[in-house]
């Protein structure tokens, strides 16, 4: 579903990604872990072209992300085409990024109506069903400011799902939540994984990575240090850096 | 207390001083010449603001675009129009025929379909409307830009990630939120425009103030007629302020803050601000704070 080959990303002089190669299979859940500043969020943002890669190749579902190849050179796609491809990839953010001037339901139906041109009635019906699925049937008409962090994040997941994505990207979605609200969001993601959604999850929740992840990738300094099944990477890491990171994360 | 006494004294003086000629004010408040002037003033204000707001949005988007040509064009426009007196601009537009005697509509450098005489197209009203509107656009663009900058970038990320195009993101997500920042200064601009329109007397347009001046030029009732004009300016300003309140409330929906109280509600709550109603209290530090 997703394939990266020697992906490089620079912000000015700072090289954030220094040759990332990985592959995510259909219906696989890949968890990206690593210290902050390791480039895992940037990698995620490259997958739907919110960031442009400087070197390498990145494919989603067999299509190059953001570019068209002509011979040996890459040409950036026109904006509507980039938007069309993004519409097939759902993304959930650390700080929710719900649209504050719209109710929960309006947040969920906005893109289906504007982008996919679904009729208002159909979009609302499906939106209500999605909000019910994430346990928010009674919050349909609330504005985000009146919802808890966990509720907002579940609306954000419903909003992404409303586009019927073939791939979901989760960017530290529980990092801004109070501890008691983390579980309700992880439960929704757990169920999504069980239903066969392809997911890339940047997370600090090692328990979630172990339980739900099919594949864990540990990144540090813009490179992949170690990867493999969760049991291997999390319980018996080979690399010194992985051991040190897990030691710091797990002892606290 | 002192303030209250002074207000009463001033009010009494204004009401009883015979030289205010309040009966003349009453006579002229609803005369057709004044009302016609008022209508012209309102028309000019509305059209100039409409031009200004649309142009302001376009200029702000140009200024923020990645294209250096668009950005610098917008910058240059703002520099030129903010840097010259609006009165000069009104006069220039009124004399545009001296520069361009005719207007041709058609393919640039190609055949023209419509040939117009500049003097018949750019009447004093059109000149005033264009000058005020184009000038307002320069100011509005900075207000719009401030509003757009104030919207969190995560909003654009989220909209893009959903597959919305740049235009959809701007129209549906960014601008409605920017409105909360854009509306209050735009209200200011509108009220300011209402009064700036009085400059059109220089191109012999009989707006509210000029109508009053024409009347007192013949009957010498200068003060009462200036009061007549002022009463109308105040009345329109009041209506605009109320309108602004409701527009602000509309765009404030979903915000965590409760909507601002209306002036009436505040009057009911008491004319004087109550000091020390809420003393700030230092919150004791809890162990959770250190986590």
Contacts between the chains, C-beta under 8 A, distances in Angstrom:
chain1	res1	chain2	res2	distance
A	48	B	161	5.9
A	50	B	157	6.0
A	50	B	160	6.3
A	50	B	161	6.6
A	79	B	165	6.3
A	79	B	166	6.1
A	80	B	165	5.9
A	83	B	160	7.3
A	83	B	163	5.0
A	83	B	164	6.5
A	83	B	165	4.9
A	84	B	163	6.5
A	85	B	163	7.9
A	86	B	160	6.3
A	86	B	161	6.0
A	86	B	162	7.3
A	86	B	163	4.7
A	87	B	162	6.7
A	87	B	163	2.5
A	88	B	163	7.6
A	89	B	161	7.3
A	90	B	161	7.6
A	91	B	157	8.0
A	91	B	158	7.7
A	91	B	161	3.9
A	93	B	154	6.2
A	93	B	157	6.7
A	93	B	158	6.5
A	95	B	154	5.6
A	97	B	152	7.6
A	97	B	154	4.0
A	97	B	155	6.1
A	97	B	157	6.2
A	97	B	158	3.8
A	98	B	158	7.5
A	99	B	155	6.7
A	99	B	158	7.2
A	99	B	159	7.8
A	99	B	173	5.8
A	99	B	177	7.8
A	100	B	177	6.8
A	100	B	254	4.9
A	100	B	255	6.9
A	101	B	176	5.1
A	101	B	177	5.8
A	101	B	251	7.4
A	101	B	253	6.1
A	101	B	254	4.8
A	102	B	254	6.9
A	103	B	254	7.5
A	110	B	162	7.4
A	110	B	172	6.7
A	111	B	162	3.8
A	111	B	163	6.2
A	111	B	164	6.3
A	114	B	164	6.3
A	114	B	168	5.5
A	114	B	172	6.4
A	115	B	162	6.5
A	115	B	163	4.5
A	115	B	164	5.9
A	115	B	168	7.4
A	116	B	163	8.0
A	143	B	253	7.0
A	143	B	254	3.7
A	144	B	254	6.7
A	145	B	254	6.0
A	145	B	255	6.3
A	145	B	256	4.1
A	146	B	256	7.9
A	156	B	158	7.8
A	159	B	162	7.2
A	160	B	161	7.7
A	160	B	162	7.5
A	163	B	162	6.3
A	163	B	163	6.6
A	169	B	161	8.0
